[in-house]
Each structure stands twice: as C-alpha cells, then as structure tokens.
Amino acid sequence: MIFVKRFASFDDIQTTWEALENKTIQYPFQSFWYQKLFADSFCTFENIYLLGVYENNTLLAIGGFEKIENSIRFLGMKQILGGQDVTDYGDLLFFPNLSEEDVQQIWRTLIDYFAKQNSNRLELDFVREDSKTYQSFKTDSSIHIKKQEVAPYIVVPSDWEAYLRMLSGKERHELQRKIRRLESQNAFHFCSHETIASDFETFIELHRLSDPHKKKFMSEEMKQFFWKSVSVDKEDYRVDFCFFEIDHKQVASVMSFIGKGRVLAYNSGFDPGYTYYSVGFLLHAYLIKKSIKEKLVVHDFLRGNERYKYDLGAKDMQLYRLVKILYPYD
C-alpha cells in the first residue's frame, strides 16, 4: 500500500530527508538545508506541506510543497522580493532505481492527497527533461505540459584539449584569442573553498556592478538570503567563490555550488570597466578547466540562455512547467 505522510515540522523530517539525500543524486534546491532556508525566509509554515511517500514502511520519495491560494507548487518556486526567481530546478527526491511505473504511482498518490486538501491545481515549475517526474508525466494527457526555460550544461571532458575539440572552429578560435589577450595583462584567478565574509562582499559588489538588472535583483533582503545559503551547514554541496584579478583588483567573480560530481554556476558579476578583456566570460572558461581538473561529471550553467554559455560549448537541458487540474473532494 502506498500512502502519503505529512511531517509536522522541518525538525521532524530532517533525519528522514537527509538519509534519502545520501542515497541519491540531487540538486541543492532539493536539499533539506535549501528547502528549510527558503521556507524560513519567505514562507508561512501553515501553507507548507512536507511530505513523504511510503510503500508500507519503505520511503519512496520526499519533498516540500507550498499552497499558494488554491494551487500547490514545489517549495522554493514562488517568486520573491518583487518578482525574483532564485530556485533553478523543481522536483521530488526519489529513492534510487524506481521504475517509471513506481514514479507514476507516487504522483497519483500525491495528486489524490492534494485533491483531498481542497486544492484545485498542481503547478510544477522548472522540471528537468531528464527527471523522473517529467518522464512519468510526458505521456499523460491529463497533464498540461509547456516548455519554460533552458539550462545549458557541459558534460565535462577528460582534459582541456578534449574540451577545445568539443567547440566549433569559430568558438575555439575566439576563446583562445581572448585568453591570449587577457594573459597579456598578467591576470590570474583564484578560488576560495572556505568562504569568508570579504569574498562574499566582493562577489556582491561585482554582481551589482555588472548589470542594472542584477543590481535591482540583489537587494539587501536578497543579499541576506544569499549569505545564508553560503553559510548554512550543509554536507552535500560546498560553495566556491572564484575571482579574476588584474592590477591587484578583483574584476570578475562566480558563485558556484559544487557537489555530487557537479558544479552549478549559480550567479556571477564583473567590472564593466574590464569588458574589453572579457573577464566574465573567461572566468567561466577557467572554471570549466577547474571542473576538468577536479574530475567532475557535469558543469551546469543553470537556467538562462545567455550567449556566453553556448560560446563555451554548452547544450540545452529543457525545463518544463507541468499543470494538473485537481478535482477537490466534497
């Protein structure tokens, strides 16, 4: 028998959630620490559903949801602070090696559960095309499926030369030309594996400086959320801040989550005064070289179809919005 258990608090669910994290590959956005941080920062707990799906005494899946008006959404997916998105992927955590039929049954059980809560819509945003959730829903005629954004990524090759061969002739020529121009300035890059407050402050400064939209995005409230995501205790992912320095001045920065064989380039910034040297673009290139050195599997640029990602050889991961109309029980 498959059933849903609603946990009373994050404290109650923490051990169960983190035990499943250790058994599967997940993104930081489905980690316990991230879901709790988002909820504590932006949600009213009465509207949150912390759910485990069980078969007898065996946990099959776990996840957080939020009720917004009469719709159920993945926890972390609502826009915050005046319409900003901060969570790149939505999904459940599944027990490893479940069949597609198992996943379909999990979702049927959840849909039935939410219908009994007098909700009338299930809205799942930014579901990856390679996820068990999308694969289980893609042939269901009762699910409205719409393409949303893309999340470009690179499967990390064995060495730098193999990476260069992945690029088109034009991309390879442009990258090498820009590297030579930057190296003429005696620039160097470095990464901080143990983040200190000054690294974070420099990243925020460069992030705000690089683009008016980023400056608007990085309000003081958003800055506090970012700092908490950096400093909160977590075992599955670490946060790196990487920088380019020219003339003893830090001119570009990237904040990344690294873990589970992946690097996720979460956000970045640069000094527009150094645009001629392509410092933002080339820092991403050097981070690909770093991924190769660390023998990571995937270099993930996360959501957004910015040109530089494709110039670095990234391919698209399609993200979908899945909507199911629910029929509440009387």
HELIX and SHEET records of a PDB file:
HELIX    1   1 PHE A   10  GLU A   21  1                                  12    
HELIX    2   2 PRO A   28  GLN A   30  5                                   3    
HELIX    3   3 PHE A   32  PHE A   42  1                                  11    
HELIX    4   4 PHE A   45  ASN A   47  5                                   3    
HELIX    5   5 GLU A  100  LYS A  116  1                                  17    
HELIX    6   6 LYS A  132  PHE A  137  1                                   6    
HELIX    7   7 TRP A  160  MET A  166  1                                   7    
HELIX    8   8 GLY A  169  GLU A  183  1                                  15    
HELIX    9   9 ALA A  197  SER A  210  1                                  14    
HELIX   10  10 PRO A  212  PHE A  217  1                                   6    
HELIX   11  11 GLU A  220  SER A  231  1                                  12    
HELIX   12  12 PRO A  272  TYR A  277  5                                   6    
HELIX   13  13 VAL A  279  LYS A  293  1                                  15    
HELIX   14  14 ARG A  307  ASP A  311  1                                   5    
SHEET    1   A 7 ILE A   2  PHE A   7  0                                        
SHEET    2   A 7 ILE A  48  GLU A  55 -1                                        
SHEET    3   A 7 THR A  58  ILE A  68 -1                                        
SHEET    4   A 7 SER A  71  PHE A  74 -1                                        
SHEET    5   A 7 ARG A 121  ARG A 128  1                                        
SHEET    6   A 7 GLN A 318  ILE A 325 -1                                        
SHEET    7   A 7 ILE A 143  VAL A 150 -1                                        
SHEET    1   B 4 ILE A   2  PHE A   7  0                                        
SHEET    2   B 4 ILE A  48  GLU A  55 -1                                        
SHEET    3   B 4 THR A  58  ILE A  68 -1                                        
SHEET    4   B 4 LEU A  93  PHE A  94 -1                                        
SHEET    1   C 6 TYR A 153  VAL A 155  0                                        
SHEET    2   C 6 VAL A 298  ASP A 300 -1                                        
SHEET    3   C 6 ARG A 262  PHE A 270  1                                        
SHEET    4   C 6 LYS A 249  GLY A 259 -1                                        
SHEET    5   C 6 ARG A 238  ILE A 246 -1                                        
SHEET    6   C 6 PHE A 188  SER A 192 -1                                        
END                                                                             
